[in-house]
Amino acid sequence: MRRDASLASAIVMSMTMSLAAQENGLTADDPPAFQCPSGHLEVYATDPELARRICDIEKQTAPTLAACGMSDRTPLSLYVVQRIEAAGPHCLGAYICETDEIAVVAPEQLATLEVLSDIYRSMDAAVLFDSLVVHEITHARLTKALQGEELSVASHEYIAYAMQMASLPSAVRQSLEDVRAEGPVDRSAINELTLFFGGPDAFAPLVWRHFQTDGNGCDFVKSLIDGTTILGLPPDS
């Protein structure tokens, strides 16, 4: 039986279309800056090349998401913004569930922000941006796959971080010291406390090492989606 848990506002934001648009200097009536050829994403961005890159990211990510139980490709809107004030000055990306919209801070702005996480500071701004797009698209596709069911915060973020880490160039991923750590992963450590107090530095490498362990991967993600496995506090053991 699935244990009820509310999604944190930092994961699935309750923001309106007008707010996302205002932060990008757009209005709700403006046409999409770029309609992706796939038909599954429209991108609001001032840079056409960046918009095309985002379309490529969505297309490349779709097979991995489908393999892990997130095959829905309901059309989404993605805004490249300068800030996401509704979630605080350090929020880099958000999925707005009510309107199926994503907001991600622009690469050039990421390069100037005081990014708090070491794991993100170590990445080139373009690489970080691309991975954030994957993270938020995963939240969107996962929300659809759940079909109204709730998921613990730790489970929702496990899946988003697993897909984000998988999308990184292998050289970048391997440069992250904690990702190369050896030994079994204590699954009970993959919880909300690790996420909220340790941030991406603690949570993302732990998730990736667990996801990569034999017998986990997409099978584990699917067990989270169908409620067979529950991550978080209190632990399900």
Disulfide bonds with the S-S distance in Angstrom:
Cys36-Cys55 1.91
Cys68-Cys218 1.88
